[in-house]
Amino acid sequence: MFSLIKLFILQTKEFLKMTFTVNSSIVKSYALLILAEKYTIDEVPNVGNLRVTVIEILTT
């Protein structure tokens, strides 16, 4: 349970600063959801460079 809270806090901090890298946990989460066909790239929020970074992971 503690690890889920920690993950949520990390994702919230990353989301608030609006700058994401390929190592950001939220970017990895969206990439995995897209690969699992639970989300599409259009459903990824276009906030900061989030969508661009998710696309970067998926195309490498």
Number of C-alpha atoms within 10 A of each C-alpha: 5 7 8 9 10 11 13 14 12 14 16 13 11 18 16 10 9 12 13 20 17 16 10 17 16 21 25 17 13 23 24 16 15 17 12 10 10 10 14 13 17 8 11 18 11 11 13 14 14 23 19 18 20 24 16 14 16 14 7 5
